Amino acid sequence: MNAFYPKNGRVILHVDMNSFYASVEMAYDPSLKGKPLAIAGNPKERKGIIVTCSYEARSFGVKTTMPLWEAKKLCPDLIIMTPNFDRYRSASKGMFDILRQYSHLVEPVSIDEGYIDITDSQELGTPIEIASSIQAQIKSQLDLPCSIGIAPNKFLAKTASDMKKPMGITVLRKRDIPARLWPLPVIEMHGVGAKTAEKLKGIGVETCKDLAYANDIQLKSLLGINGLRLKEKANGEDKRPVDPDSIYDYKSVGNSTTLPRDTTNQNDLLSTIDKLCSKVSARLKQKDVVGTTVQIMIRDKFRKTITRSRKVENPVMNKEDLSHYARELFMKHWNGDPVRLLGVTVQDLLEKGEATEQLDIFSYEKEAKKEPLYDVLSQLQEKFGKDSITKGVKGKDKKPIHDKERDTSFNKDFLRE
């Protein structure tokens, strides 16, 4: 067994559910199996974009993010269903519950994929035996297909899970990199998008091998520290551990919504911003965090998108404060063109208890009135512990909030009942 588990290294699996939303619907209603199925938004609200589709639909050329009208043109018999997020969250929870039966080191990265470190699970079998068991159990218990990558680090495991779909199991070792990774176009490497690939092409980097041998100074000048990280990955290096606590990390909290129709009605637009701020505020309170940067996103009828942000002196969480800054940003940067989509995001998040408010002359008097309450809270917390009593409800104990609008940051709330 030791031959399958390196003495000083790790064995990491990346479990990636296949056509997750569509597969969940098929498991719920077996009559859908074998048929071209797509999950998409409501075309009446112009959110008719394919979220995911079955492999039967893909055989007609239907793809994720494709407009619904184009998908129907390619596949006239395409079955369209709107998302059922409660159903997907339940299936996701079931999948992660299964993974935790094989190791306590499970890191969810989205609703349908996660890493599992099985280095200390040797008593359960070889890595391939464990992967096969996980795949079979998910299929048997949830009736859902998945692909699994096996590798010594997270990057290679994720790369491997993409190599054989659906229901594939792929091993990718460092010694396999020259033959299996380096010949690929650099845009096919995880972490490289279209814009980055275009920049890399400008310095002669077109394949993963080119990236693996690229000049460090050129890469850093072009892409900053991320350029050097991408080179490390192209050489099969990735030191990130599988971190089960990462579900509690938040870089930003935001929501966006596509409007029912393009509009220049200022009152309607500001009202939409207020509604978005209300939802963002609720999620900030749920997570028990505040932010020091407010960002607005505006997309016009020509699909041109601008994002503008500003730092704020005092960390924000409340809807009223968010609306004030978001409205201000919108009015400053909206050029009057019809608006198609609006978004509000709060960035640079801090734990609420760690945030220090810089009081100005206007807020001082209001805060001073709360001082007796703060004294009582401080005394109770000192006696019974920091988390014994708080203003409001601790975020991680509250019921998750789920919006119909698009959550612009990855929402891991479904993992924390």
TIDOKOL-408783 format. One record per residue (C-alpha): x, y, z; residue number from 0. Coordinates in steps of 0.5 Angstrom, whole numbers, plus 500, padded with zeros to 3 digits. Layout:
BEGIN
<torlum px="X" py="Y" pz="Z" n="NUM"/>
...
# end
This chain:
BEGIN
<torlum px="500" py="500" pz="500" n="0"/>
<torlum px="506" py="505" pz="501" n="1"/>
<torlum px="508" py="505" pz="494" n="2"/>
<torlum px="501" py="508" pz="493" n="3"/>
<torlum px="502" py="514" pz="498" n="4"/>
<torlum px="508" py="518" pz="498" n="5"/>
<torlum px="512" py="518" pz="504" n="6"/>
<torlum px="513" py="526" pz="504" n="7"/>
<torlum px="508" py="528" pz="499" n="8"/>
<torlum px="500" py="528" pz="499" n="9"/>
<torlum px="495" py="524" pz="495" n="10"/>
<torlum px="489" py="529" pz="493" n="11"/>
<torlum px="482" py="528" pz="490" n="12"/>
<torlum px="478" py="533" pz="486" n="13"/>
<torlum px="471" py="531" pz="485" n="14"/>
<torlum px="467" py="534" pz="480" n="15"/>
<torlum px="460" py="533" pz="479" n="16"/>
<torlum px="458" py="532" pz="472" n="17"/>
<torlum px="452" py="537" pz="469" n="18"/>
<torlum px="450" py="538" pz="476" n="19"/>
<torlum px="444" py="542" pz="476" n="20"/>
<torlum px="441" py="537" pz="470" n="21"/>
<torlum px="444" py="531" pz="473" n="22"/>
<torlum px="440" py="533" pz="480" n="23"/>
<torlum px="433" py="534" pz="476" n="24"/>
<torlum px="434" py="527" pz="472" n="25"/>
<torlum px="435" py="524" pz="479" n="26"/>
<torlum px="429" py="527" pz="481" n="27"/>
<torlum px="425" py="525" pz="475" n="28"/>
<torlum px="428" py="519" pz="472" n="29"/>
<torlum px="423" py="520" pz="465" n="30"/>
<torlum px="428" py="526" pz="464" n="31"/>
<torlum px="434" py="521" pz="463" n="32"/>
<torlum px="437" py="520" pz="456" n="33"/>
<torlum px="434" py="527" pz="454" n="34"/>
<torlum px="437" py="534" pz="452" n="35"/>
<torlum px="435" py="538" pz="458" n="36"/>
<torlum px="438" py="545" pz="460" n="37"/>
<torlum px="437" py="549" pz="466" n="38"/>
<torlum px="436" py="556" pz="464" n="39"/>
<torlum px="433" py="563" pz="467" n="40"/>
<torlum px="427" py="565" pz="465" n="41"/>
<torlum px="427" py="568" pz="458" n="42"/>
<torlum px="421" py="573" pz="460" n="43"/>
<torlum px="426" py="576" pz="464" n="44"/>
<torlum px="431" py="576" pz="459" n="45"/>
<torlum px="435" py="571" pz="464" n="46"/>
<torlum px="435" py="566" pz="458" n="47"/>
<torlum px="442" py="564" pz="459" n="48"/>
<torlum px="444" py="556" pz="459" n="49"/>
<torlum px="446" py="555" pz="466" n="50"/>
<torlum px="448" py="548" pz="465" n="51"/>
<torlum px="446" py="542" pz="460" n="52"/>
<torlum px="446" py="535" pz="460" n="53"/>
<torlum px="451" py="531" pz="455" n="54"/>
<torlum px="445" py="529" pz="450" n="55"/>
<torlum px="444" py="537" pz="449" n="56"/>
<torlum px="451" py="538" pz="449" n="57"/>
<torlum px="451" py="533" pz="443" n="58"/>
<torlum px="447" py="538" pz="439" n="59"/>
<torlum px="452" py="544" pz="440" n="60"/>
<torlum px="449" py="547" pz="446" n="61"/>
<torlum px="453" py="550" pz="451" n="62"/>
<torlum px="454" py="553" pz="458" n="63"/>
<torlum px="452" py="561" pz="458" n="64"/>
<torlum px="449" py="560" pz="451" n="65"/>
<torlum px="443" py="564" pz="450" n="66"/>
<torlum px="437" py="560" pz="450" n="67"/>
<torlum px="434" py="562" pz="443" n="68"/>
<torlum px="441" py="560" pz="440" n="69"/>
<torlum px="440" py="553" pz="444" n="70"/>
<torlum px="433" py="552" pz="442" n="71"/>
<torlum px="435" py="553" pz="434" n="72"/>
<torlum px="441" py="548" pz="435" n="73"/>
<torlum px="436" py="543" pz="439" n="74"/>
<torlum px="429" py="544" pz="437" n="75"/>
<torlum px="427" py="539" pz="442" n="76"/>
<torlum px="431" py="542" pz="448" n="77"/>
<torlum px="427" py="541" pz="455" n="78"/>
<torlum px="428" py="547" pz="459" n="79"/>
<torlum px="427" py="548" pz="466" n="80"/>
<torlum px="429" py="553" pz="471" n="81"/>
<torlum px="433" py="552" pz="477" n="82"/>
<torlum px="431" py="549" pz="483" n="83"/>
<torlum px="437" py="551" pz="488" n="84"/>
<torlum px="434" py="548" pz="494" n="85"/>
<torlum px="434" py="541" pz="490" n="86"/>
<torlum px="441" py="543" pz="488" n="87"/>
<torlum px="443" py="545" pz="495" n="88"/>
<torlum px="440" py="538" pz="498" n="89"/>
<torlum px="444" py="534" pz="493" n="90"/>
<torlum px="451" py="538" pz="494" n="91"/>
<torlum px="450" py="537" pz="502" n="92"/>
<torlum px="449" py="529" pz="501" n="93"/>
<torlum px="455" py="529" pz="496" n="94"/>
<torlum px="460" py="533" pz="501" n="95"/>
<torlum px="457" py="528" pz="507" n="96"/>
<torlum px="459" py="522" pz="503" n="97"/>
<torlum px="466" py="525" pz="502" n="98"/>
<torlum px="467" py="526" pz="509" n="99"/>
<torlum px="466" py="519" pz="510" n="100"/>
<torlum px="473" py="518" pz="507" n="101"/>
<torlum px="477" py="524" pz="510" n="102"/>
<torlum px="476" py="529" pz="515" n="103"/>
<torlum px="480" py="534" pz="510" n="104"/>
<torlum px="475" py="536" pz="505" n="105"/>
<torlum px="475" py="543" pz="502" n="106"/>
<torlum px="468" py="545" pz="498" n="107"/>
<torlum px="470" py="550" pz="493" n="108"/>
<torlum px="463" py="550" pz="490" n="109"/>
<torlum px="456" py="547" pz="490" n="110"/>
<torlum px="458" py="542" pz="485" n="111"/>
<torlum px="466" py="540" pz="487" n="112"/>
<torlum px="471" py="540" pz="492" n="113"/>
<torlum px="478" py="537" pz="494" n="114"/>
<torlum px="479" py="531" pz="499" n="115"/>
<torlum px="486" py="529" pz="502" n="116"/>
<torlum px="486" py="522" pz="503" n="117"/>
<torlum px="494" py="521" pz="505" n="118"/>
<torlum px="492" py="519" pz="511" n="119"/>
<torlum px="486" py="514" pz="509" n="120"/>
<torlum px="491" py="508" pz="507" n="121"/>
<torlum px="487" py="503" pz="511" n="122"/>
<torlum px="481" py="504" pz="506" n="123"/>
<torlum px="485" py="502" pz="500" n="124"/>
<torlum px="489" py="505" pz="494" n="125"/>
<torlum px="487" py="512" pz="491" n="126"/>
<torlum px="484" py="509" pz="485" n="127"/>
<torlum px="480" py="504" pz="490" n="128"/>
<torlum px="478" py="510" pz="494" n="129"/>
<torlum px="476" py="514" pz="488" n="130"/>
<torlum px="472" py="508" pz="485" n="131"/>
<torlum px="468" py="507" pz="492" n="132"/>
<torlum px="467" py="515" pz="492" n="133"/>
<torlum px="464" py="515" pz="485" n="134"/>
<torlum px="460" py="509" pz="486" n="135"/>
<torlum px="457" py="511" pz="493" n="136"/>
<torlum px="455" py="518" pz="490" n="137"/>
<torlum px="452" py="514" pz="484" n="138"/>
<torlum px="448" py="509" pz="488" n="139"/>
<torlum px="446" py="514" pz="494" n="140"/>
<torlum px="444" py="520" pz="490" n="141"/>
<torlum px="444" py="517" pz="483" n="142"/>
<torlum px="449" py="523" pz="480" n="143"/>
<torlum px="455" py="522" pz="476" n="144"/>
<torlum px="462" py="525" pz="478" n="145"/>
<torlum px="469" py="525" pz="475" n="146"/>
<torlum px="475" py="525" pz="480" n="147"/>
<torlum px="482" py="527" pz="479" n="148"/>
<torlum px="488" py="524" pz="483" n="149"/>
<torlum px="494" py="528" pz="484" n="150"/>
<torlum px="499" py="530" pz="489" n="151"/>
<torlum px="497" py="537" pz="489" n="152"/>
<torlum px="490" py="541" pz="488" n="153"/>
<torlum px="492" py="544" pz="481" n="154"/>
<torlum px="494" py="537" pz="478" n="155"/>
<torlum px="488" py="534" pz="481" n="156"/>
<torlum px="483" py="539" pz="478" n="157"/>
<torlum px="486" py="538" pz="472" n="158"/>
<torlum px="486" py="531" pz="472" n="159"/>
<torlum px="478" py="531" pz="473" n="160"/>
<torlum px="477" py="535" pz="467" n="161"/>
<torlum px="480" py="530" pz="463" n="162"/>
<torlum px="475" py="524" pz="463" n="163"/>
<torlum px="468" py="526" pz="463" n="164"/>
<torlum px="463" py="524" pz="465" n="165"/>
<torlum px="464" py="518" pz="470" n="166"/>
<torlum px="472" py="519" pz="469" n="167"/>
<torlum px="477" py="517" pz="474" n="168"/>
<torlum px="484" py="520" pz="472" n="169"/>
<torlum px="491" py="520" pz="475" n="170"/>
<torlum px="496" py="525" pz="474" n="171"/>
<torlum px="503" py="525" pz="477" n="172"/>
<torlum px="508" py="530" pz="476" n="173"/>
<torlum px="512" py="525" pz="471" n="174"/>
<torlum px="506" py="526" pz="467" n="175"/>
<torlum px="506" py="533" pz="466" n="176"/>
<torlum px="511" py="533" pz="460" n="177"/>
<torlum px="506" py="529" pz="456" n="178"/>
<torlum px="499" py="531" pz="458" n="179"/>
<torlum px="499" py="538" pz="460" n="180"/>
<torlum px="505" py="541" pz="456" n="181"/>
<torlum px="502" py="540" pz="449" n="182"/>
<torlum px="495" py="544" pz="451" n="183"/>
<torlum px="494" py="551" pz="449" n="184"/>
<torlum px="495" py="555" pz="455" n="185"/>
<torlum px="488" py="558" pz="455" n="186"/>
<torlum px="486" py="551" pz="457" n="187"/>
<torlum px="490" py="551" pz="464" n="188"/>
<torlum px="486" py="553" pz="470" n="189"/>
<torlum px="487" py="560" pz="472" n="190"/>
<torlum px="488" py="562" pz="465" n="191"/>
<torlum px="482" py="566" pz="462" n="192"/>
<torlum px="482" py="569" pz="455" n="193"/>
<torlum px="485" py="576" pz="457" n="194"/>
<torlum px="491" py="573" pz="461" n="195"/>
<torlum px="492" py="568" pz="455" n="196"/>
<torlum px="492" py="574" pz="450" n="197"/>
<torlum px="497" py="577" pz="454" n="198"/>
<torlum px="501" py="571" pz="455" n="199"/>
<torlum px="501" py="570" pz="447" n="200"/>
<torlum px="504" py="577" pz="446" n="201"/>
<torlum px="511" py="575" pz="450" n="202"/>
<torlum px="511" py="568" pz="446" n="203"/>
<torlum px="507" py="564" pz="451" n="204"/>
<torlum px="502" py="559" pz="447" n="205"/>
<torlum px="502" py="553" pz="450" n="206"/>
<torlum px="503" py="550" pz="458" n="207"/>
<torlum px="510" py="548" pz="456" n="208"/>
<torlum px="512" py="555" pz="454" n="209"/>
<torlum px="509" py="558" pz="460" n="210"/>
<torlum px="513" py="552" pz="464" n="211"/>
<torlum px="519" py="555" pz="461" n="212"/>
<torlum px="517" py="563" pz="461" n="213"/>
<torlum px="522" py="568" pz="463" n="214"/>
<torlum px="520" py="570" pz="471" n="215"/>
<torlum px="522" py="577" pz="470" n="216"/>
<torlum px="517" py="578" pz="464" n="217"/>
<torlum px="512" py="574" pz="467" n="218"/>
<torlum px="512" py="578" pz="473" n="219"/>
<torlum px="512" py="585" pz="469" n="220"/>
<torlum px="506" py="582" pz="465" n="221"/>
<torlum px="502" py="579" pz="470" n="222"/>
<torlum px="505" py="581" pz="477" n="223"/>
<torlum px="506" py="575" pz="482" n="224"/>
<torlum px="500" py="571" pz="479" n="225"/>
<torlum px="505" py="570" pz="473" n="226"/>
<torlum px="510" py="567" pz="477" n="227"/>
<torlum px="504" py="562" pz="480" n="228"/>
<torlum px="502" py="560" pz="474" n="229"/>
<torlum px="509" py="558" pz="472" n="230"/>
<torlum px="509" py="554" pz="478" n="231"/>
<torlum px="503" py="551" pz="476" n="232"/>
<torlum px="505" py="549" pz="469" n="233"/>
<torlum px="511" py="546" pz="472" n="234"/>
<torlum px="506" py="542" pz="477" n="235"/>
<torlum px="507" py="545" pz="483" n="236"/>
<torlum px="502" py="547" pz="488" n="237"/>
<torlum px="503" py="548" pz="495" n="238"/>
<torlum px="496" py="550" pz="497" n="239"/>
<torlum px="493" py="545" pz="503" n="240"/>
<torlum px="486" py="542" pz="503" n="241"/>
<torlum px="483" py="547" pz="508" n="242"/>
<torlum px="476" py="545" pz="511" n="243"/>
<torlum px="475" py="552" pz="514" n="244"/>
<torlum px="476" py="555" pz="507" n="245"/>
<torlum px="468" py="555" pz="507" n="246"/>
<torlum px="468" py="561" pz="512" n="247"/>
<torlum px="473" py="565" pz="508" n="248"/>
<torlum px="470" py="571" pz="504" n="249"/>
<torlum px="473" py="576" pz="500" n="250"/>
<torlum px="467" py="580" pz="498" n="251"/>
<torlum px="459" py="579" pz="498" n="252"/>
<torlum px="455" py="582" pz="492" n="253"/>
<torlum px="449" py="581" pz="488" n="254"/>
<torlum px="447" py="583" pz="481" n="255"/>
<torlum px="440" py="583" pz="477" n="256"/>
<torlum px="438" py="583" pz="470" n="257"/>
<torlum px="433" py="588" pz="469" n="258"/>
<torlum px="426" py="586" pz="466" n="259"/>
<torlum px="428" py="591" pz="460" n="260"/>
<torlum px="433" py="596" pz="459" n="261"/>
<torlum px="431" py="603" pz="462" n="262"/>
<torlum px="433" py="610" pz="463" n="263"/>
<torlum px="428" py="611" pz="469" n="264"/>
<torlum px="432" py="614" pz="475" n="265"/>
<torlum px="427" py="612" pz="480" n="266"/>
<torlum px="427" py="605" pz="478" n="267"/>
<torlum px="434" py="604" pz="477" n="268"/>
<torlum px="435" py="607" pz="484" n="269"/>
<torlum px="430" py="603" pz="487" n="270"/>
<torlum px="433" py="597" pz="484" n="271"/>
<torlum px="440" py="599" pz="488" n="272"/>
<torlum px="436" py="599" pz="494" n="273"/>
<torlum px="434" py="592" pz="494" n="274"/>
<torlum px="440" py="590" pz="492" n="275"/>
<torlum px="443" py="593" pz="498" n="276"/>
<torlum px="438" py="590" pz="502" n="277"/>
<torlum px="440" py="583" pz="500" n="278"/>
<torlum px="448" py="585" pz="501" n="279"/>
<torlum px="447" py="588" pz="508" n="280"/>
<torlum px="443" py="581" pz="510" n="281"/>
<torlum px="448" py="577" pz="507" n="282"/>
<torlum px="454" py="581" pz="511" n="283"/>
<torlum px="450" py="581" pz="517" n="284"/>
<torlum px="449" py="573" pz="516" n="285"/>
<torlum px="456" py="572" pz="516" n="286"/>
<torlum px="458" py="577" pz="521" n="287"/>
<torlum px="463" py="581" pz="517" n="288"/>
<torlum px="463" py="589" pz="515" n="289"/>
<torlum px="467" py="592" pz="509" n="290"/>
<torlum px="471" py="598" pz="507" n="291"/>
<torlum px="470" py="598" pz="500" n="292"/>
<torlum px="463" py="599" pz="496" n="293"/>
<torlum px="463" py="597" pz="488" n="294"/>
<torlum px="457" py="598" pz="483" n="295"/>
<torlum px="457" py="595" pz="477" n="296"/>
<torlum px="453" py="598" pz="471" n="297"/>
<torlum px="451" py="594" pz="464" n="298"/>
<torlum px="448" py="598" pz="459" n="299"/>
<torlum px="444" py="595" pz="453" n="300"/>
<torlum px="450" py="594" pz="449" n="301"/>
<torlum px="453" py="589" pz="454" n="302"/>
<torlum px="458" py="594" pz="456" n="303"/>
<torlum px="460" py="593" pz="463" n="304"/>
<torlum px="463" py="598" pz="468" n="305"/>
<torlum px="465" py="597" pz="475" n="306"/>
<torlum px="467" py="603" pz="480" n="307"/>
<torlum px="468" py="603" pz="487" n="308"/>
<torlum px="470" py="607" pz="493" n="309"/>
<torlum px="474" py="606" pz="500" n="310"/>
<torlum px="469" py="608" pz="506" n="311"/>
<torlum px="472" py="611" pz="512" n="312"/>
<torlum px="468" py="607" pz="517" n="313"/>
<torlum px="466" py="599" pz="515" n="314"/>
<torlum px="459" py="598" pz="512" n="315"/>
<torlum px="454" py="593" pz="514" n="316"/>
<torlum px="447" py="596" pz="514" n="317"/>
<torlum px="443" py="597" pz="508" n="318"/>
<torlum px="442" py="605" pz="509" n="319"/>
<torlum px="450" py="606" pz="509" n="320"/>
<torlum px="450" py="601" pz="503" n="321"/>
<torlum px="445" py="605" pz="499" n="322"/>
<torlum px="448" py="612" pz="500" n="323"/>
<torlum px="455" py="610" pz="497" n="324"/>
<torlum px="452" py="605" pz="492" n="325"/>
<torlum px="447" py="611" pz="490" n="326"/>
<torlum px="453" py="616" pz="490" n="327"/>
<torlum px="457" py="612" pz="485" n="328"/>
<torlum px="451" py="610" pz="480" n="329"/>
<torlum px="449" py="617" pz="480" n="330"/>
<torlum px="457" py="619" pz="479" n="331"/>
<torlum px="458" py="614" pz="473" n="332"/>
<torlum px="452" py="613" pz="470" n="333"/>
<torlum px="452" py="616" pz="463" n="334"/>
<torlum px="445" py="616" pz="462" n="335"/>
<torlum px="444" py="610" pz="457" n="336"/>
<torlum px="439" py="605" pz="458" n="337"/>
<torlum px="441" py="600" pz="463" n="338"/>
<torlum px="441" py="592" pz="463" n="339"/>
<torlum px="444" py="590" pz="469" n="340"/>
<torlum px="446" py="593" pz="476" n="341"/>
<torlum px="450" py="590" pz="481" n="342"/>
<torlum px="453" py="592" pz="488" n="343"/>
<torlum px="459" py="589" pz="492" n="344"/>
<torlum px="462" py="590" pz="498" n="345"/>
<torlum px="469" py="588" pz="498" n="346"/>
<torlum px="475" py="588" pz="503" n="347"/>
<torlum px="471" py="584" pz="509" n="348"/>
<torlum px="473" py="584" pz="516" n="349"/>
<torlum px="470" py="580" pz="522" n="350"/>
<torlum px="465" py="585" pz="525" n="351"/>
<torlum px="469" py="584" pz="532" n="352"/>
<torlum px="475" py="586" pz="529" n="353"/>
<torlum px="473" py="592" pz="525" n="354"/>
<torlum px="475" py="599" pz="528" n="355"/>
<torlum px="470" py="605" pz="527" n="356"/>
<torlum px="474" py="611" pz="525" n="357"/>
<torlum px="469" py="616" pz="528" n="358"/>
<torlum px="468" py="623" pz="525" n="359"/>
<torlum px="464" py="629" pz="529" n="360"/>
<torlum px="457" py="627" pz="526" n="361"/>
<torlum px="458" py="620" pz="528" n="362"/>
<torlum px="461" py="621" pz="535" n="363"/>
<torlum px="455" py="623" pz="539" n="364"/>
<torlum px="451" py="617" pz="536" n="365"/>
<torlum px="456" py="612" pz="538" n="366"/>
<torlum px="457" py="616" pz="545" n="367"/>
<torlum px="450" py="614" pz="547" n="368"/>
<torlum px="451" py="607" pz="546" n="369"/>
<torlum px="457" py="607" pz="551" n="370"/>
<torlum px="453" py="604" pz="557" n="371"/>
<torlum px="451" py="599" pz="552" n="372"/>
<torlum px="458" py="597" pz="550" n="373"/>
<torlum px="460" py="597" pz="557" n="374"/>
<torlum px="455" py="592" pz="559" n="375"/>
<torlum px="457" py="588" pz="553" n="376"/>
<torlum px="464" py="588" pz="555" n="377"/>
<torlum px="463" py="586" pz="562" n="378"/>
<torlum px="459" py="580" pz="560" n="379"/>
<torlum px="464" py="578" pz="554" n="380"/>
<torlum px="469" py="578" pz="559" n="381"/>
<torlum px="466" py="574" pz="564" n="382"/>
<torlum px="463" py="569" pz="560" n="383"/>
<torlum px="467" py="569" pz="553" n="384"/>
<torlum px="467" py="573" pz="547" n="385"/>
<torlum px="462" py="570" pz="543" n="386"/>
<torlum px="457" py="569" pz="549" n="387"/>
<torlum px="453" py="575" pz="547" n="388"/>
<torlum px="453" py="580" pz="541" n="389"/>
<torlum px="449" py="585" pz="538" n="390"/>
<torlum px="445" py="582" pz="533" n="391"/>
<torlum px="446" py="574" pz="531" n="392"/>
<torlum px="452" py="571" pz="530" n="393"/>
<torlum px="452" py="570" pz="522" n="394"/>
<torlum px="455" py="563" pz="522" n="395"/>
<torlum px="449" py="561" pz="526" n="396"/>
<torlum px="443" py="564" pz="522" n="397"/>
<torlum px="439" py="560" pz="517" n="398"/>
<torlum px="442" py="561" pz="510" n="399"/>
<torlum px="439" py="567" pz="505" n="400"/>
<torlum px="439" py="565" pz="498" n="401"/>
<torlum px="437" py="570" pz="493" n="402"/>
<torlum px="434" py="569" pz="486" n="403"/>
<torlum px="439" py="574" pz="483" n="404"/>
<torlum px="446" py="572" pz="482" n="405"/>
<torlum px="450" py="572" pz="488" n="406"/>
<torlum px="457" py="575" pz="485" n="407"/>
<torlum px="461" py="572" pz="490" n="408"/>
<torlum px="461" py="564" pz="491" n="409"/>
<torlum px="456" py="563" pz="496" n="410"/>
<torlum px="458" py="557" pz="501" n="411"/>
<torlum px="452" py="559" pz="505" n="412"/>
<torlum px="449" py="552" pz="503" n="413"/>
<torlum px="455" py="548" pz="506" n="414"/>
<torlum px="453" py="551" pz="513" n="415"/>
<torlum px="446" py="549" pz="516" n="416"/>
# end
